[in-house]
Amino acid sequence: MSSQIRLVEVTDANRDAVIAVRVHPAQERFVASVEKSFQHAEESPDANPWFRAVYDGDGPVGFVMLSWNVTPQPDIRGPYFLWRLLVDAKLQGRGYGSAILNEVVALLRAEGATELLTSYVPGEGSPEPFYRGYGFLPTGEVDEDGEIILKLDLSARP
């Protein structure tokens, strides 16, 4: 990983390259693809989806999608919810996941956000250790799909 990743808007020019970002096959049951994420964003405009390709150099290495500053509703968590975080399978284990979260957290703090929520599907190979290692803690909630809800306190400086 280079010292600087960038969050880049998805456009017609880079869309296919971003869709080509894939997690390891063993992780597919834990995180939807980029293409499926685009579908979910289109189907859920009330969740105010905000997404970016993650670039290191000239090409995408990952993808991130959040619900951005929404009023929480029964089927939408917020105001800020990390909906997707993907790092290409060939590039995992190099610090990209934490670097992506660092960028997202900086943006959210600049917006005045005090917490970031996310969720994970329990099971061996889940992203729980990654999120817990970053500082997310369980809220005690489980969503309607059985996903465990986690919260990152953004008021505490690293």
C-alpha positions in Angstrom: 0.0 0.0 0.0 1.3 3.5 -0.8 1.2 6.1 1.8 -1.9 7.8 0.4 -5.2 6.3 -0.6 -8.0 8.4 -2.2 -11.7 8.2 -2.1 -12.9 8.7 -5.6 -16.4 9.4 -7.0 -17.7 6.5 -9.1 -18.4 7.7 -12.7 -19.2 6.1 -16.0 -15.5 6.2 -16.7 -14.4 4.1 -13.7 -17.6 2.1 -12.9 -16.4 -1.1 -14.6 -13.0 -1.0 -12.9 -14.7 -0.5 -9.5 -17.2 -3.3 -10.1 -14.2 -5.6 -10.8 -13.1 -5.1 -7.1 -13.9 -8.5 -5.5 -13.4 -9.9 -2.0 -12.0 -13.3 -1.4 -14.6 -16.0 -2.3 -14.8 -17.1 1.3 -15.9 -13.6 2.3 -18.7 -13.3 -0.2 -21.3 -14.5 2.3 -20.3 -11.6 4.6 -20.2 -8.7 2.2 -22.2 -7.9 -1.0 -20.3 -7.2 -4.2 -19.8 -3.6 -5.5 -22.4 -4.3 -8.2 -24.9 -5.5 -5.6 -24.1 -2.4 -3.5 -25.0 -0.1 -6.4 -28.3 -2.0 -6.7 -28.9 -1.6 -2.9 -28.1 2.1 -3.1 -30.6 2.6 -6.0 -33.3 0.6 -4.2 -32.8 2.6 -0.9 -32.7 6.3 -1.7 -34.1 7.1 1.8 -30.8 5.7 3.2 -29.0 8.6 1.5 -26.3 6.2 0.1 -22.8 7.8 -0.2 -20.2 5.6 -1.9 -16.7 6.0 -3.2 -14.1 3.9 -5.0 -10.9 3.6 -3.1 -7.8 4.2 -5.2 -4.1 3.6 -4.5 -2.3 5.0 -7.5 -4.2 4.7 -10.8 -6.6 1.9 -10.0 -9.3 1.0 -7.5 -8.3 -1.2 -4.6 -11.6 -1.1 -2.7 -15.0 0.3 -2.2 -16.9 2.0 0.7 -20.6 2.9 1.1 -22.4 4.6 3.9 -25.8 5.9 4.8 -24.9 9.5 5.1 -26.6 11.8 7.7 -30.0 10.1 7.7 -32.7 10.2 10.2 -32.8 6.7 11.7 -35.9 4.8 10.7 -37.0 1.2 11.5 -35.2 -0.2 8.4 -32.4 2.5 8.2 -29.7 2.9 10.8 -28.0 6.2 11.2 -27.3 8.9 11.1 -24.1 7.4 9.7 -23.9 3.7 8.9 -21.0 1.9 7.2 -23.0 -0.2 4.8 -20.1 -1.7 2.7 -16.4 -1.9 3.0 -14.5 -4.0 0.5 -10.8 -4.5 -0.2 -9.9 -6.4 -3.3 -8.9 -10.0 -2.4 -5.5 -9.7 -4.0 -4.7 -6.7 -1.7 -6.1 -7.7 1.7 -3.8 -7.8 4.7 -1.9 -4.7 3.6 -3.7 -2.1 5.8 -6.2 -0.9 3.2 -9.2 -1.5 5.4 -7.9 0.6 8.3 -6.7 3.3 5.8 -10.2 3.5 4.3 -11.8 3.7 7.7 -9.3 6.5 8.7 -10.4 8.5 5.7 -14.1 7.9 6.4 -13.7 8.8 10.1 -11.9 12.0 9.2 -14.8 13.0 6.8 -17.4 12.2 9.4 -15.7 14.1 12.1 -15.5 17.1 9.8 -19.2 16.8 9.4 -19.7 16.8 13.1 -20.7 13.1 13.4 -20.3 11.6 16.9 -20.6 7.9 16.0 -20.4 5.5 13.1 -22.5 2.3 13.1 -21.9 -0.8 11.1 -23.0 -4.5 11.3 -21.6 -7.9 10.5 -22.9 -11.4 9.8 -21.6 -13.6 12.6 -19.6 -16.7 11.7 -16.1 -17.9 11.2 -14.3 -15.6 8.8 -16.6 -12.6 9.6 -15.1 -9.1 9.7 -15.8 -8.8 13.4 -12.1 -9.0 14.5 -11.2 -6.3 12.0 -14.0 -3.9 13.2 -13.3 -4.7 16.9 -9.6 -4.1 16.4 -10.4 -0.7 14.9 -12.4 0.2 17.9 -16.0 -0.6 17.1 -17.9 -2.0 20.0 -21.2 -4.0 20.1 -24.3 -2.0 20.8 -26.2 -5.1 22.1 -28.5 -4.8 19.1 -29.1 -7.4 16.4 -30.9 -6.4 13.2 -33.8 -8.1 11.4 -31.3 -10.2 9.3 -29.4 -11.4 12.4 -26.4 -9.0 11.9 -24.6 -7.7 15.0 -24.6 -3.9 15.2 -21.4 -2.2 16.2 -20.7 1.4 17.0 -17.5 3.5 16.8 -17.3 6.5 19.1 -16.1 9.4 16.9 -15.8 11.9 19.8 -12.8 10.0 21.1 -9.6 11.0 19.3 -7.2 8.2 18.3 
